[in-house]
Amino acid sequence: MEDYEDSDESRMAHYLEMGVIEIAGVDEKGEIMFAIHDTAKDLAPELWQAHMDYVDKGLIELYEAGYVKVDYDENLEATISLSEEGFQIAKEKGLIPIDMEFDVPNN
């Protein structure tokens, strides 16, 4: 049976070859950071769905922890904003896009 870590590595290599993800850099802990491309929606829908599920769950957790503020205008259209700490947590978890030039320390 294939080792879980080997399986993850081969899956990531497959997605890299497909061009649906790219290596974005290395974080402060030495972990490789990946960026997912919109092409994953069509070429790797299982990856895209897993990514969207992760983002949705993470944003709900931030909301439940009090880091997300929701304001409604007179038409009841919602504007969502993150506190400064919530924004930092969301970036660290990969929940929101990062600025490759400024947010990836070892790029």
N, C-alpha and C positions, 0 to 999 in steps of 0.2 A: 504494500500500500504506500502511496506517495505521502511524504511528510507534508503537513499543513503549510509550513513556511515555503517549501519548494513549490507547492501548488500555487500559493500566492505569487511567488516570484515568476512562475511560468505564465500565470494569468496576466500579470502586469506586463511581462515581455510581449505577450500576444497583443495586448491593447496598444503597446508602444509601436509594434510593427504595423498594426492597423492604422496608426496615426490618430486614434481617438483620445489619447492622453499624451502628455509630454512630461519630461522631468523638468520641474520648475526651479529646483535648487535644493538646498539642504538647510534645515532649521537649526536653531541653537542647540538642540539635543543630538544633532547628527543624523536625524531622520530625513530620508529623501522625501521631497515634496513633489506632488504631481499636479498638473493642471489638466482638467477634462475639457475637451472641445465639443461644441454643439453637434459635430458630426456623429458623436456617440448616440444621439437620439435615434438615428437611422441605422448606423453600422453596428452598434453594440447596445441595443435597447435594454438588455439586462443590467449593464453597467450604468447606463443613464438612470434607470429606475432606482437602482440601489443608491446612487448619488442623490437623487431627489428625495428619497425616503430619509436618508441621513440628514440632509439639509432641513427638511420639514420637522423631523424629530428634534434636531438641535435648536431650531428657532422656537419651537414650542417650549422646550426646556428653558431657554433664555427668558421667554415671556413669563413662565411660571415662577422663575427666580426673581422677577421684577426688573429685568434689564431692558425690556421692550415696552415702549409707550405707544398707545394707539389713540389717535385723535380723529374726531369726525367733524366734517364740515357741515354746512347747512343742508347739503344734499345727501348726507349720511355716507359720504365717500371717506374711506379710512386712509389716514396717513400714518405709516408705521415708522417709528424711529427707535434707535438703540441708544442707550446711555453710553458714555465714553468707555466704561468698563465692559459693557455688553458688546460694544463694537470690537474691542480688543479680543475678547473671548471668541466672538464669531470669526474673526480673522484667524486666530490660532487654531480653531477647529475646522477651518476650511469651509465655513458656512456661507461666506460672502467672497466675492472676487477680491484678490489682493493685487497691489501694484508691484509687478515683478521687479521693478527697478529699486523700489524703496522697502518693500516688505519682506523680501527674501534675503536674509543676512549673508548667506554664503553663495550667492548667485554668481 
